[in-house]
């Protein structure tokens, strides 16, 4: 079993920055493609960013391209999401996801609130 724990969320003014972390235990993250998703109140969970096993490939939702950066530190078993130029519409609970060959793992989420 893998356990994912997100941290780094909080309240920030529009235009500000936050860095989210996703720390894994129980399994080595280096075997998993990783992603960040978010869910705003009343909306479905949506993809934000993804990174390949070796970190060589990344993908972003159009809404965050140029503002968010996903990275991973396999030696620390941690994945990050650097969020810059935050907007009120980025307000959501952010979830970390580990995509395995047989199942996916999810963290409990961290709240990000951007005030205007």
C-alpha positions in Angstrom: 0.0 0.0 0.0 1.1 3.5 -0.7 0.1 6.5 1.4 0.2 10.0 -0.1 0.2 13.1 2.1 -0.3 16.6 0.5 0.9 19.8 2.2 1.5 23.4 1.5 -2.0 24.6 0.8 -3.4 27.8 2.4 -4.9 31.2 1.8 -3.1 33.5 -0.6 -3.9 36.8 -2.4 -4.4 36.7 -6.2 -1.1 37.0 -7.9 0.7 35.1 -5.1 2.4 31.8 -5.0 2.3 28.5 -3.2 4.2 25.3 -3.4 2.4 22.0 -2.8 4.2 18.9 -1.7 3.1 15.3 -1.9 5.1 12.9 0.2 4.8 9.2 -0.3 5.3 6.3 2.1 5.0 2.6 1.8 6.1 2.5 -1.9 8.8 4.1 -3.9 7.5 6.9 -6.0 10.0 6.3 -8.7 7.9 3.5 -10.1 4.8 5.7 -10.6 3.8 8.5 -13.0 2.5 11.3 -10.7 -0.2 13.9 -11.1 -2.0 16.7 -9.4 -5.7 17.1 -9.6 -8.1 19.6 -8.1 -11.8 19.9 -7.2 -13.6 23.1 -6.6 -16.9 23.2 -4.7 -19.8 21.9 -6.9 -17.4 20.8 -9.7 -15.9 17.6 -10.8 -12.3 16.7 -10.0 -10.0 17.9 -12.9 -6.5 17.2 -14.0 -4.0 19.9 -13.3 -0.5 18.6 -14.1 1.3 15.3 -14.6 4.9 14.1 -14.7 6.4 10.9 -16.0 8.3 8.3 -14.0 11.7 9.8 -14.7 10.5 13.3 -14.8 11.4 13.8 -18.4 7.8 14.5 -19.6 5.3 16.9 -18.1 1.7 17.8 -19.0 -0.5 20.6 -17.9 -4.1 21.7 -18.1 -4.5 24.7 -20.4 -5.8 26.8 -17.5 -2.5 26.5 -15.6 0.1 26.4 -18.4 2.9 28.9 -17.8 1.9 29.4 -14.2 2.2 26.0 -12.5 5.2 23.7 -12.6 5.2 20.0 -11.5 8.5 18.4 -10.4 9.6 15.3 -8.5 12.4 14.3 -6.2 12.5 10.6 -6.3 15.3 10.5 -3.7 12.9 12.2 -1.3 9.9 10.3 -2.5 8.1 13.6 -3.0 6.3 15.4 -5.9 5.8 19.2 -6.0 3.5 21.6 -7.6 4.8 25.2 -7.8 1.9 27.5 -8.4 2.6 31.1 -9.4 0.3 34.0 -10.5 -2.6 32.4 -8.6 -6.1 33.4 -9.5 -9.4 33.1 -7.5 -10.5 30.4 -10.0 -7.6 28.2 -8.8 -9.4 27.9 -5.4 -9.9 24.2 -4.9 -8.8 21.1 -2.9 -5.7 19.8 -4.6 -5.0 16.1 -4.7 -1.9 14.1 -5.5 -2.2 10.9 -7.6 0.2 8.0 -8.2 -0.6 6.0 -11.3 0.5 2.4 -11.0 0.1 -0.5 -13.5 -2.6 -2.0 -11.5 -4.1 0.8 -9.4 -4.0 4.5 -8.6 -3.4 6.0 -5.2 -4.8 9.3 -3.9 -3.9 11.6 -1.1 -6.4 13.3 1.2 -6.0 16.7 -0.4 -4.9 20.1 0.6 -7.1 23.3 0.4 -5.9 26.2 -1.7 -7.9 29.4 -1.4 -7.0 32.4 -3.6 -8.7 35.7 -2.6 -9.1 38.6 -4.9 
